[in-house]
Amino acid sequence: MKRYAIVIEKAPNNFAAYVPDLPGCVATGATFEETEREVREAIEFHLEGLREDGLPIPEPVTRVDYSEVPG
């Protein structure tokens, strides 16, 4: 099993998500939870398409961390 990082951002009217290690794999939703669900489905769909096309599955290399700053 591979583990891909996802990024979910607040847009003006919704939320948007992308997967840095899978270019073109994106999703949107009205809420954070919906967007998280949608991007997980998008990952499965994206990987399925790569397999069907005989293309290599990218390795997950992006790491996520947080930095605390005073404020």
C-alpha positions in Angstrom: 0.0 0.0 0.0 1.2 3.5 -0.9 0.5 6.6 1.1 0.1 9.8 -0.8 0.1 13.3 0.8 -2.9 15.4 0.0 -3.3 19.2 0.3 -6.7 20.7 1.0 -7.1 24.5 0.7 -9.9 26.8 1.4 -11.0 28.6 -1.8 -13.4 31.6 -1.9 -16.5 29.5 -2.3 -15.4 25.9 -1.6 -12.4 23.7 -0.8 -9.9 22.4 -3.3 -7.5 19.5 -3.0 -4.5 18.1 -4.9 -2.0 15.4 -4.6 1.6 16.6 -5.2 2.9 13.2 -6.3 0.1 12.7 -8.8 0.1 15.6 -11.1 -3.5 16.3 -12.4 -5.1 14.5 -9.5 -7.5 17.1 -8.0 -10.9 17.4 -6.4 -13.2 20.0 -5.0 -16.1 20.0 -2.5 -18.4 22.3 -0.5 -16.8 21.2 2.8 -13.4 20.0 4.0 -14.9 16.6 4.7 -16.5 16.3 1.3 -13.3 17.4 -0.4 -11.2 14.9 1.5 -13.6 12.1 0.5 -13.5 13.3 -3.2 -9.8 13.5 -3.4 -9.4 10.0 -2.0 -11.7 8.8 -4.7 -9.8 10.8 -7.3 -6.6 9.1 -6.2 -8.1 5.7 -6.8 -9.5 6.8 -10.2 -6.2 8.4 -11.2 -4.1 5.3 -10.3 -6.6 3.0 -12.1 -6.2 5.2 -15.2 -2.4 5.0 -15.0 -2.6 1.2 -14.7 -5.0 0.9 -17.7 -2.7 3.0 -19.8 0.3 0.9 -18.8 2.0 3.9 -17.2 4.2 3.7 -14.1 2.6 4.5 -10.7 4.6 7.4 -9.1 6.1 6.7 -5.8 4.9 8.9 -3.0 7.8 11.1 -2.0 6.2 14.3 -0.7 6.4 14.7 3.1 4.1 16.9 5.1 5.0 18.6 8.4 3.9 21.7 10.3 5.9 24.5 11.6 4.8 26.4 14.7 5.3 30.1 14.8 4.6 32.7 17.4 1.4 34.5 16.9 
